[in-house]
Amino acid sequence: MNMNSLQPLSLSLWVVKLLASAMALAGLSTAHADLTETITRVKPSVVIVGTYAATNSPRFALRGTGFVVGNGNWAVTNAHVIPEPAEPDQEAKLVVQVRTEARGLTGQGDLNMRLAKVLDVDRVHDLALLQFDGAPVPRLTFRDSDLVREGQAVAFMGFPIGGVLGFSAVTHRGSVSSITPIALPIANAQQLNARTVASLRNGTFNILQLDATAYPGNSGGPLFDPESGDLVGVINMVFVKATKESVLSNPSGISYAIPSNFVQQLVQKNRPN
């Protein structure tokens, strides 16, 4: 065999591999560029949910994350983020903090506090719909969460660890590792509580399990498509984890999200006829 005849073939293979590597790097670069642009669009719609009382120290207490929907003066968060009427601090008012525009830089302005009230609560899916004062804020658009598939890339935004890292929204990227029912078999009657009973009575529903780590301050934050910014779910760090991981002595780093279709149902339910 003439060894020289193999040289063009080897060179061709080398060129193919080089081109494949370049295309892969270009695709990765494009994906990151898409997320960069998406963050810029999504960030103005993400709000801080908390309470404010002039006599408290600190005056503002962060309870979770939310995002704007509907008419631009509605926000959705987890129901467990909202203070219960029986909580002792009766002077504290429910507020959301939105980020105002600064010199045309989307999502880079100052935080502006708005008084809020609860319009509706969906206890079964741990969702709450709020209405806040002031000028409308850019809202997120919905994607049909029934179309979400395992392995799909996602991103989520919020204020992890209760604002310890500051009141600038933080974005994490991951994928949907599983789509799984939330209701688990109850080992004994002692594990039954009002929330579990309500879930069993209304039947099971699927939640999104993620391979990215979220923290308690992320509760109520949007899970969105990295390219379009469309909402596909709501991060949940208490309701779902308490149900899915109640048998674990050391909770895992798995994160969960409530599918966006339940958010859309809540919004449509409260729209004026």
Sine and cosine of phi, psi and omega as CSV:
sin_phi,cos_phi,sin_psi,cos_psi,sin_omega,cos_omega
0.00,0.00,0.69,-0.72,0.03,-1.00
-0.98,0.19,0.92,-0.39,-0.06,-1.00
-0.90,0.44,-0.47,0.88,-0.01,-1.00
-0.91,0.42,-0.43,0.90,-0.02,-1.00
-0.94,0.34,-0.31,0.95,0.00,-1.00
-0.99,0.12,-0.33,0.94,-0.08,-1.00
-0.88,0.47,-0.73,0.69,0.03,-1.00
-0.87,0.49,-0.62,0.78,0.00,-1.00
-0.91,0.42,-0.71,0.70,0.02,-1.00
-0.88,0.48,-0.66,0.75,0.01,-1.00
-0.90,0.44,-0.65,0.76,0.01,-1.00
-0.89,0.46,-0.70,0.72,0.03,-1.00
-0.88,0.47,-0.63,0.78,0.00,-1.00
-0.90,0.43,-0.66,0.75,0.01,-1.00
-0.90,0.43,-0.67,0.74,0.01,-1.00
-0.87,0.49,-0.73,0.69,0.00,-1.00
-0.88,0.47,-0.66,0.76,0.01,-1.00
-0.89,0.46,-0.69,0.72,0.02,-1.00
-0.91,0.41,-0.64,0.77,0.02,-1.00
-0.89,0.46,-0.67,0.75,0.03,-1.00
-0.90,0.44,-0.66,0.75,0.00,-1.00
-0.90,0.44,-0.65,0.76,0.01,-1.00
-0.92,0.40,-0.62,0.78,0.02,-1.00
-0.90,0.44,-0.69,0.72,0.03,-1.00
-0.90,0.43,-0.62,0.79,0.03,-1.00
-0.91,0.42,-0.65,0.76,0.03,-1.00
-0.90,0.44,-0.67,0.75,0.03,-1.00
-0.90,0.44,-0.68,0.74,0.02,-1.00
-0.89,0.46,-0.65,0.76,0.02,-1.00
-0.90,0.43,-0.65,0.76,0.01,-1.00
-0.88,0.48,-0.69,0.72,0.02,-1.00
-0.92,0.38,-0.59,0.81,0.04,-1.00
-0.90,0.43,-0.65,0.76,0.03,-1.00
-0.88,0.48,-0.69,0.72,0.00,-1.00
-0.91,0.42,-0.62,0.79,0.03,-1.00
-0.86,0.52,-0.71,0.70,0.02,-1.00
-0.93,0.37,-0.61,0.79,-0.01,-1.00
-0.91,0.41,-0.66,0.75,0.03,-1.00
-0.84,0.54,-0.67,0.74,0.01,-1.00
-0.87,0.49,-0.59,0.80,0.00,-1.00
-0.98,0.21,-0.60,0.80,-0.11,-0.99
-0.98,0.19,-0.59,0.80,-0.16,-0.99
-0.81,0.58,-0.65,0.76,0.01,-1.00
-0.89,0.45,-0.32,0.95,-0.04,-1.00
-1.00,-0.03,-0.09,1.00,-0.05,-1.00
-0.99,-0.11,0.78,-0.62,-0.08,-1.00
-0.85,-0.52,0.36,-0.93,0.12,-0.99
-1.00,-0.09,0.74,-0.67,0.04,-1.00
-0.95,-0.31,0.77,-0.64,-0.02,-1.00
-0.26,-0.97,-0.23,-0.97,0.03,-1.00
-0.82,-0.57,0.45,-0.89,0.00,-1.00
-0.72,-0.69,0.73,-0.69,0.08,-1.00
-0.58,-0.82,0.81,-0.58,-0.07,-1.00
-0.88,0.47,-0.43,0.90,-0.06,-1.00
-1.00,-0.01,-0.12,0.99,-0.02,-1.00
-1.00,0.03,0.32,-0.95,0.10,-1.00
-0.68,-0.73,0.94,-0.33,0.02,1.00
-0.96,0.28,0.32,-0.95,-0.04,-1.00
-0.94,0.34,-0.59,0.80,0.00,-1.00
-0.97,-0.24,0.72,-0.70,0.06,-1.00
-0.85,-0.53,0.90,-0.44,0.02,-1.00
-0.96,0.29,0.72,-0.69,0.02,-1.00
-0.90,-0.43,-0.37,0.93,0.00,-1.00
0.16,-0.99,-0.21,-0.98,-0.03,-1.00
-0.93,-0.37,0.40,-0.92,0.11,-0.99
-0.55,-0.83,0.04,-1.00,0.03,-1.00
-0.51,-0.86,0.46,-0.89,-0.14,-0.99
-1.00,0.06,0.67,-0.74,0.02,-1.00
-0.65,-0.76,-0.06,-1.00,0.16,-0.99
0.89,0.46,-0.84,-0.55,-0.11,-0.99
-1.00,0.04,0.12,0.99,-0.01,-1.00
1.00,-0.04,-0.13,0.99,0.08,-1.00
-0.87,-0.49,0.26,0.97,0.10,-1.00
-0.93,-0.38,0.56,-0.83,0.08,-1.00
-0.69,-0.72,0.56,-0.83,0.04,-1.00
-0.93,-0.38,0.63,-0.77,0.10,-0.99
-0.53,-0.85,-0.08,-1.00,0.10,-1.00
-0.97,0.23,0.56,-0.83,0.03,-1.00
-0.89,0.46,-0.57,0.82,-0.03,-1.00
-0.95,0.32,-0.21,0.98,0.06,-1.00
-0.96,0.27,-0.49,0.87,-0.07,-1.00
-0.97,0.24,0.70,-0.71,0.03,-1.00
-0.88,0.47,0.63,-0.77,0.09,-1.00
-0.98,0.21,0.53,-0.85,0.00,-1.00
-0.84,0.54,-0.46,0.89,-0.06,-1.00
-0.99,0.12,-0.08,1.00,-0.01,-1.00
-0.90,0.43,0.59,-0.81,-0.21,-0.98
-0.91,0.40,-0.52,0.85,-0.09,-1.00
-0.99,0.16,1.00,0.04,-0.06,-1.00
-0.98,0.21,-0.30,0.95,-0.03,-1.00
-0.99,0.17,-0.37,0.93,-0.05,-1.00
-0.94,0.33,0.74,-0.67,0.00,-1.00
-0.98,-0.21,0.60,-0.80,0.07,-1.00
-0.96,0.30,0.77,-0.63,-0.02,-1.00
-0.65,-0.76,0.35,-0.94,0.22,-0.97
-0.83,-0.56,0.52,-0.86,0.08,-1.00
-0.92,-0.39,0.84,-0.55,0.00,-1.00
-0.93,-0.37,0.44,-0.90,-0.02,-1.00
-0.99,-0.15,0.86,-0.50,0.00,-1.00
-0.99,0.11,0.41,-0.91,-0.01,-1.00
-0.93,0.35,0.57,-0.82,0.05,-1.00
-0.72,-0.69,0.92,-0.40,0.06,-1.00
0.79,0.61,0.61,0.79,0.08,-1.00
0.97,0.23,0.08,1.00,0.02,-1.00
-1.00,0.00,0.96,-0.29,-0.09,-1.00
-0.88,0.48,0.80,-0.60,0.07,-1.00
0.96,0.27,0.20,0.98,-0.07,-1.00
-0.91,-0.41,0.25,0.97,-0.05,-1.00
-1.00,0.00,-0.27,-0.96,-0.01,-1.00
-1.00,0.09,0.41,-0.91,0.07,-1.00
-0.98,0.21,0.66,-0.75,-0.03,-1.00
-0.81,-0.58,0.85,-0.53,-0.08,-1.00
-1.00,0.09,0.72,-0.69,0.02,-1.00
-0.81,-0.58,0.69,-0.72,0.13,-0.99
-0.92,0.40,0.61,-0.80,-0.04,-1.00
-0.71,-0.70,0.36,-0.93,0.11,-0.99
-0.64,-0.77,0.39,-0.92,-0.03,-1.00
-1.00,0.09,0.84,-0.54,0.07,-1.00
-1.00,0.04,-0.66,0.75,-0.06,-1.00
-0.31,-0.95,0.44,-0.90,0.02,-1.00
-0.73,-0.68,0.74,-0.67,0.11,-0.99
-0.94,-0.33,1.00,-0.08,-0.07,-1.00
-0.92,0.38,-0.56,0.83,-0.05,-1.00
-0.88,0.48,-0.67,0.75,-0.03,-1.00
-0.97,-0.24,0.16,0.99,0.07,-1.00
0.83,0.56,0.76,0.65,0.00,-1.00
-0.83,-0.55,0.54,-0.84,0.07,-1.00
-0.71,-0.70,0.65,-0.76,0.04,-1.00
-0.95,-0.32,0.84,-0.55,-0.03,-1.00
-0.92,-0.38,0.42,-0.91,0.17,-0.99
-0.85,-0.52,0.74,-0.67,-0.04,-1.00
-0.82,-0.57,0.41,-0.91,-0.06,-1.00
-0.97,0.24,0.17,-0.99,0.13,-0.99
1.00,-0.04,-0.12,-0.99,-0.04,-1.00
-0.92,0.39,0.52,-0.85,0.03,-1.00
-0.86,0.50,0.47,-0.88,-0.02,-1.00
-0.88,-0.47,0.56,-0.83,0.03,-1.00
-0.80,0.60,0.68,-0.74,-0.09,-1.00
-0.94,-0.34,0.36,-0.93,0.06,-1.00
-1.00,0.07,0.45,-0.89,0.09,-1.00
-0.98,-0.20,0.42,-0.91,-0.07,-1.00
-0.99,-0.10,0.52,-0.85,0.22,-0.97
-0.87,-0.49,0.58,-0.81,0.02,-1.00
-0.89,0.45,0.94,-0.35,-0.07,-1.00
-0.95,0.32,-0.23,0.97,0.09,-1.00
-0.92,0.38,-0.30,0.96,-0.01,-1.00
-1.00,0.00,-0.12,0.99,0.02,-1.00
-0.92,0.39,0.66,-0.75,-0.03,-1.00
-0.82,-0.57,0.48,-0.88,0.06,-1.00
-0.88,0.48,0.68,-0.74,-0.06,-1.00
1.00,-0.06,-0.17,0.99,-0.03,-1.00
-0.93,0.36,0.67,-0.74,0.04,-1.00
-0.95,0.30,0.65,-0.76,0.02,-1.00
-0.61,-0.79,0.22,-0.98,0.12,-0.99
-0.62,-0.79,0.42,-0.91,0.07,-1.00
-0.63,-0.78,0.42,-0.91,-0.12,-0.99
-0.73,-0.68,0.60,-0.80,0.02,-1.00
0.02,-1.00,-0.34,-0.94,-0.09,-1.00
-0.81,-0.58,0.99,0.14,-0.14,-0.99
-0.92,0.40,0.46,-0.89,0.06,-1.00
0.84,0.55,0.67,0.75,0.13,-0.99
0.87,0.49,0.49,0.87,0.04,-1.00
0.99,0.10,0.12,0.99,0.02,-1.00
-0.86,0.51,-0.55,0.83,0.01,-1.00
-0.99,0.11,0.07,1.00,-0.02,-1.00
0.97,-0.25,0.21,-0.98,-0.05,-1.00
-0.99,-0.13,0.67,0.75,0.14,-0.99
-0.93,-0.37,0.80,-0.60,-0.08,-1.00
-0.86,0.51,0.69,-0.72,-0.01,-1.00
-0.94,-0.35,0.68,-0.73,-0.02,-1.00
-0.93,-0.38,0.71,-0.70,0.09,-1.00
-0.85,-0.52,0.49,-0.87,0.00,-1.00
-0.87,-0.49,0.55,-0.83,0.02,-1.00
-0.24,-0.97,-0.43,-0.90,0.05,-1.00
-0.56,-0.83,0.27,-0.96,0.05,-1.00
-0.99,0.15,0.94,-0.35,-0.05,-1.00
-1.00,0.08,-0.41,0.91,0.00,-1.00
-0.30,-0.95,0.50,-0.87,0.17,-0.99
-0.89,-0.45,0.92,-0.39,-0.23,-0.97
-0.67,-0.74,0.52,-0.85,0.06,-1.00
-0.90,0.43,0.56,-0.83,-0.02,-1.00
-1.00,0.08,-0.57,0.82,-0.08,-1.00
-0.97,0.25,0.82,-0.57,0.03,-1.00
-0.94,-0.34,0.43,-0.90,0.07,-1.00
-0.85,0.52,0.66,-0.75,0.02,-1.00
-1.00,0.00,0.83,-0.55,-0.07,-1.00
-0.93,0.36,-0.61,0.79,0.01,-1.00
-0.43,-0.90,0.20,-0.98,-0.09,-1.00
-0.90,0.43,-0.41,0.91,-0.02,-1.00
-0.92,0.39,-0.35,0.94,0.00,-1.00
-1.00,0.07,-0.08,1.00,0.03,-1.00
-0.97,0.23,0.68,-0.73,0.15,-0.99
-0.62,-0.79,0.04,-1.00,-0.08,-1.00
-0.86,0.51,-0.63,0.78,-0.03,-1.00
-0.93,0.38,-0.68,0.74,0.01,-1.00
-0.91,0.42,-0.67,0.74,0.02,-1.00
-0.87,0.49,-0.70,0.72,0.01,-1.00
-0.88,0.47,-0.65,0.76,0.01,-1.00
-0.90,0.43,-0.69,0.73,0.00,-1.00
-0.92,0.39,-0.62,0.79,-0.02,-1.00
-0.91,0.42,-0.61,0.79,-0.04,-1.00
-1.00,-0.01,0.03,1.00,0.01,-1.00
1.00,0.08,0.23,-0.97,0.01,-1.00
-0.98,0.19,0.34,-0.94,0.15,-0.99
-0.56,-0.83,0.45,-0.89,-0.05,-1.00
-0.98,0.17,0.60,-0.80,0.14,-0.99
-0.84,-0.54,0.26,-0.97,-0.02,-1.00
-0.99,-0.16,0.85,-0.53,0.08,-1.00
-0.99,-0.12,0.73,-0.69,-0.12,-0.99
-0.91,-0.42,0.44,-0.90,0.05,-1.00
-0.99,-0.13,0.25,0.97,0.05,-1.00
-0.93,-0.38,0.48,-0.88,-0.05,-1.00
-1.00,-0.04,0.84,-0.54,0.13,-0.99
-0.94,-0.33,0.30,-0.95,-0.05,-1.00
-0.83,-0.56,0.25,-0.97,-0.08,-1.00
-0.77,0.64,-0.61,0.79,0.02,-1.00
-0.91,0.41,-0.28,0.96,0.05,-1.00
-0.97,0.22,-0.21,0.98,-0.05,-1.00
-0.80,0.59,0.77,-0.63,0.00,-1.00
1.00,0.01,-0.07,1.00,-0.02,-1.00
-0.98,0.21,0.36,-0.93,-0.05,-1.00
-0.98,0.19,0.67,-0.75,0.22,-0.98
-0.98,-0.21,0.83,-0.55,-0.15,-0.99
-0.67,-0.74,0.29,-0.96,0.05,-1.00
-0.95,0.31,0.79,-0.61,-0.08,-1.00
-0.90,0.44,-0.38,0.92,-0.04,-1.00
-1.00,-0.04,-0.74,0.67,-0.10,-1.00
-1.00,-0.06,-0.42,0.91,-0.10,-0.99
0.99,0.15,0.07,1.00,0.01,-1.00
-0.93,0.38,0.63,-0.78,0.00,-1.00
-0.95,0.31,0.77,-0.64,0.08,-1.00
-0.86,-0.51,-0.18,0.98,0.00,-1.00
-0.09,-1.00,0.05,-1.00,0.01,-1.00
-0.80,-0.61,0.85,-0.53,0.00,-1.00
-0.88,0.48,0.69,-0.72,-0.01,-1.00
-0.70,-0.72,0.88,-0.47,-0.10,-0.99
-0.92,-0.39,0.01,1.00,-0.02,-1.00
-0.82,-0.57,-0.86,0.51,-0.08,-1.00
-0.84,0.54,-0.78,0.62,-0.06,-1.00
-0.96,0.29,-0.69,0.72,-0.05,-1.00
-0.90,0.44,-0.59,0.81,0.02,-1.00
-0.91,0.41,-0.52,0.86,0.00,-1.00
-0.99,0.12,-0.74,0.67,-0.09,-1.00
-0.97,0.24,-0.47,0.88,-0.13,-0.99
-0.87,-0.49,0.37,0.93,-0.04,-1.00
-0.90,0.43,-0.39,0.92,-0.03,-1.00
-1.00,0.05,-0.08,1.00,-0.05,-1.00
-1.00,-0.09,0.76,-0.65,0.06,-1.00
-0.96,0.26,-0.50,0.87,0.06,-1.00
-0.86,-0.52,0.98,-0.20,-0.05,-1.00
-0.83,0.56,0.60,-0.80,-0.02,-1.00
-0.98,0.18,0.09,-1.00,0.05,-1.00
-1.00,0.01,0.21,0.98,0.00,-1.00
-0.93,0.37,0.62,-0.79,0.04,-1.00
-0.91,-0.41,0.39,-0.92,-0.06,-1.00
-0.71,-0.70,0.35,-0.94,0.06,-1.00
-0.58,-0.81,0.60,-0.80,0.11,-0.99
-0.99,0.13,0.77,-0.64,-0.03,-1.00
-0.86,0.52,0.54,-0.84,-0.11,-0.99
-0.92,0.40,-0.39,0.92,-0.02,-1.00
-0.87,0.49,-0.51,0.86,0.04,-1.00
-0.95,0.32,-0.53,0.85,0.10,-1.00
-0.92,0.40,-0.72,0.70,-0.01,-1.00
-0.88,0.48,-0.62,0.79,0.05,-1.00
-0.89,0.46,-0.66,0.75,0.00,-1.00
-0.91,0.42,-0.66,0.75,0.01,-1.00
-0.92,0.40,-0.73,0.69,-0.01,-1.00
-0.89,0.45,-0.58,0.82,0.02,-1.00
-0.87,0.49,-0.53,0.85,-0.11,-0.99
-0.98,-0.22,0.02,1.00,0.04,-1.00
-0.95,0.32,0.66,-0.75,0.04,-1.00
-0.88,0.47,0.59,-0.81,0.01,-1.00
-0.96,0.27,0.00,0.00,0.00,0.00
